[in-house]
Each structure stands twice: as C-alpha cells, then as structure tokens.
Amino acid sequence: MDNPIRIGISTCLLGEKVRYDGGHAHAHHVTALLADRVEFHPVCPEVGCGMGIPREPVRLVGTPESCRLVGRESGADWTGRMTAWAQNALDELADAGLCGFIFKAKSPSSGMTRIKVYPENGGQSVSHAGVGLFARLFMERFPLLPVEDEGRLHDIGLRANFLERVFVQHRWNSVFMAEKTMKGLINFHTSHKMLLRSHDIPTYRKMGSLVAGGKTMPRDELFDHYGRLLAQAMAHKPTARKNADVLMHAMGYFKAMLTADEKQECLEIIENYKKEMIPLIVPITLMNHYVRKYGVHYLKDQCYLAPHPLELKLRNHA
C-alpha cells in the first residue's frame, strides 16, 4: 500500500521534552519497533492547550464520570481550555488518516485507563477508574480506532493484538477512502476471513451475512456498518485455541495433497502450538511452505498468514 501507516502518539513518547518537568518519556520499545514502518503523528494536549514547559503538574479532580483537570498546587482549572483546544485538534486528526493511537500511561490528560481521580473535598478516597481528559475526548470521537498506552505495550500479547488491528485498520482505510464498491468490500472481506475467525467467530459470521446482502443496502450505510463490525471483531484477542482452529481450517485446503508424513507433521505442530509449547510463527511458517508448495491460491491471499511484516516478530512468542 502506498499510503503511509499513521499512528497518533503522545509527543513525550517520541523523546520530545514536553513533560511538565521539562523531560520526556521516550518509549523505546515502541519507537524502535515501528520507526521504519509507520509515520508517527505526535500530540501533546497539555502543551497544545497552552501549558508551558516546564509547568505545574495537573491532576483529575471530581469523580471518574465527571472530573476536572486542575493544577496540583494552584487549583487552576484547565478543563475548558483543553476541551476547546481538543475540538479543533480532533477535527485535524480526523483528516490525518490515523490507524491507531498510543497514549501516555498514567497521564491525567492522555492516560486511557486507571487514571487517579482525586475527590473535590481533598479527602483520601482516590479513585483509580479515571480516563485522561484528552484521551476520553479522543476515544469518544474515534470509538473504532485501535488505542493503547505505552505501558500496556510492554506486554507482547497486547502489543501483537494492537499492531495487528493497526495493520487491518490501514488496509480498511485504503478501501474506505477509495471509491466504495462492492468488489472492494468483497475482496477485503475474503482476504481477511481467516484473520477475523481468529479473533471473533460470531462477529465474523455477522460480517459475512452483511456482505452477502450488501447490494440491498445504501453504500455508505453498508461500509459504516461493516467498519463497526470489523473494529468489534478485531478488539477480541486471539487465543491459542482460536488460532489452532483456524490453522486446522487452513490445513483442510491442502489436506488431500499432503503425504502421510506431512499430514502428521502438520497435526503435531498445530497441537504443540495449541498447548503453547511453541510460538505461532512455527505453524504459520509451515502453512506458508505448503501453500507455496501446493499452489493453494485461496490461502495465498489470506492476510492471516502474513498480517504484518515478519520483522516485527509479533508471532515469535509462545
């Protein structure tokens, strides 16, 4: 695909010195992995809404459902200014073609989960159920986009699922932003069938029914509905059991072509993966070998067998 993969990211995670203390929070485990493969779109809501560098740190005050962004010492209320700035910023981000966003963990402006919210009366009953002010506005505006924070991305499983969703979103953006045709939708759905099955079979079936009856729906409604189901399906994490089922399904396409030894080898490797004794890359590599050896054209087009660059090593961990 010619259009770049754009990911929004909290500016400090790129090593820029924009934090309240004049420092940064460079997320090397994110930037080193993706620097050559994505185009980062940095956003610092605190600087954006007019806070200086360095600056008084801020915190959320109130309740998780209704809170304000205020200075820790002065009590200066930044809620209105950040909300007003965010409306313009989100309009610009809507035109940026983002495929996801990586937030700064624990930030009262950019944290996406478990942010401290202090009571209005200064009591001790601090809640950890808050969402950063900008992060909340972003997720409300773009509920279908994959989002994570850099802390959670240390987990290889969460990282793999997030980036798989990003690459799927990129491919979907390419279809959605081009002329919306039934052919384009059918091709996209067909090539993603096995990948969708590895995430959420019930939603995958709904998507198949939607595409099958797509000619009876207004085109914009069809694409919007499919996009919502796509995000819903991809939000479910794959498991070893779900992947093993997909691998067995893929094996069915060339099962009759395999020798007895090849068939036994294939079954053993899938079973060992299912027991989490080997990483997913092992059966996937074997599947790709048989696909090329036996010329199974349907499987050659399945994104499941190569959903993202091999160099990311997202399937290399048991």
Helices and strands as residue ranges (DSSP letters): E 6-10, G 11-14, H 28-34, E 39-43, H 45-48, E 58-62, E 67-71, H 79-94, E 98-103, E 115-118, E 127-130, H 133-141, E 147-149, G 152-154, H 156-177, H 182-191, H 193-199, H 201-212, G 214-216, H 219-234, H 240-251, G 255-257, H 260-274, H 281-294, H 297-300, G 303-305, G 310-312
